């Protein structure tokens, strides 16, 4: 009776527990393994309709907690009225929460018509499958899937080079489902033993694999013949409110140059210097501020990788020009030797989808321009390093880092400007997701952020150095260059779509079976 009358209490509890478990929230990661239990208990005790509504409510609250920083982006920097910014967040959270509505409805059928020994395997599979769809549909929004919550526990996440972060998410949801089923359904001794054996097998085999992989790769990285490059990161800490002001361009470049000279004076010889996304707040190469950058690279015989806007004239007669969010490589002779145009643009941040029908959202992109997407081609070459570049939001999408590795990248570089997010949880989330990109591909990941968090992440996912937020930094490290293609890069990326196919098939069987049984009972 209590669960029917106060059906929102348990879903709300799950949303709060998830927030407390994530980085930038409570960071109490063990809560991940029990956070969904209240929601799953409510689903098991509710009608299918109520299960769906409870799950939708859970999803709405969860994403409001998770993505509250969108109001900062749209309101403070996007030029929208705060009311419109909050409304946009609500609509986005409602859309993302709809995936949990689907999960809740199907989970209600699965728990009603399948024994616990089947449901405990099917539900996490369905969850991961829906996560995957959410990450690709309508450009995708895979922000902070559950597996990312244990990003610091590198002893647990080495399996990501087999199944990606989705594999870690699956194990977390499996544990929650197991506990919920044990709490809500009486089990025979045989089934209880099966549950325990399944749990021990999954986590035991994962622990053994992670231990073996860590030991093996640590040995490989300690060998003298392993190649590396020395990389310096500069975190300029440029306030977003003045970043695009023409009167501040000289101060911005002078700040980056001062930090770079200080780093080069303190450190041994560097191969590459990395500045963040749009560190150059103007369109090179004809701008006069390019000259001191060229002088820097030639004086110290280094390459400079920096973010900047770029444009190409497509048709002079028609005055058609395309603009890009780019990463530019200046070599040691001061010449532009390579560039990459951001592939996965941020909706309502770098372009407006359906702009003709949503003209009131145009102010959101005025600060940075309405960009055109590029494509992944060849990595940028710096001595032995072949860098695959991820600009800002692109580090959220595992498929992009996979494509870079297949194109020949032996290191990943993430240029980002997280100043948009203010003093929120978002920069912590970005770092957590970047760790998994390193483990999935076994590529060192260099992260240069305007206001932080900048970091060096090794192929084991260990953060070897990280900066503080909103402080200027300059630091350097040896970056290991690993060439092996992981199982995930070759085949493991198929795990999530396979989960969707299996999960939906199993759930549809439960739906059809359930309706057939109801029809038979009514006859």
C-alpha angles and dihedrals in degrees: 000000000000093000091050095048097041098031093151096061098078096043089049089051090054092050091050093047091051091051091050091051098051129087111264089029122062093318089214093144098179087069088071089076093059103024096098095045095090091050093047092048090053091049092051092051097045139076115261091257093050091045089057094048092047090051092047090052090049091050093047093052093041094055093042088057093042100045104032088122089073087079088059092050096047098035106037099031106014097061096236123135111259091243091056091045092053091046090052090052091050092050092047092048090049091051093048090044089056088075088062089048087059090046092049094051094047093041089054090058093043093052092046099049107026126066116249092253089064099036093054089063099036099051098058088045090054091045093053092045091055090046088056093051091048088053095057109026116099090003090313137259108212093159113162104341109194096265091065089067092080095048093130094053095082092168087067103041105055089102086074088087086065105039105006125232088312089069091057090047090052092055092049093050090045090058092049092049092048092053093045093051092048089052096048106034131050111236133201119239090254093053091046089053089049091053092049092046091049092050093048092046095051097045095033094053090043092052093047092049093046092050093048093045093048093050093046096048093043088057092048093050092050093057116106095228094062109110123234143168128216110238131187123203124205119198106194099187094212113177111244092223091065100027096100097037111122090215090059098051095096093047090049094051092042089053093052092045092050092051090046094051090048091051093047091050093050100041135059119258113310129212097199137018117201125203122185134260112302091357083152104064093199141057112272153218100055095041114112092232090070090074097072089048091054090048090053094053095046095044094053098029093235138128122243123211112192140162120243141150114260137187138200127199106231099177121006095191093051090039090233113164129172122208126208139192097228147181113219127199119208112191127214091275091058094251127130101250100170145359140188127206116214109259105194108049123198112251111237088005103067101008138008115237112223088008093176090060097039105045093149089069094059093099089067092073099034093096095058106018136248102288134204118224120246129201139242111257122142128354118249110257122227109168105293091350121097105190125205107201125217114188116209111295092023091083087070092065114074093194091068095056088047091054091050092054091049087051090057106270116155094181137029126222121195115199111190144162107209092168085101089071097056118203094335138120093265098091089052090051091049091054092048092053091046090058090062092050087059094048096043093053099026089231126136109246122212113198120196113182128180095227099008171268092130116168151161112233120187125214090266090061094251115145103227094184134002133181129226121251121267097007128111112249142178121183140148140208143171109264116209116226110214120183106187118113110226126225088251092055091051103035114342095084085074090067095086097047088046088053089053092052095046094040095049092044092052092045093049089051088054091049094049092043091049094050091045091053092049091050091049092050092051093055 
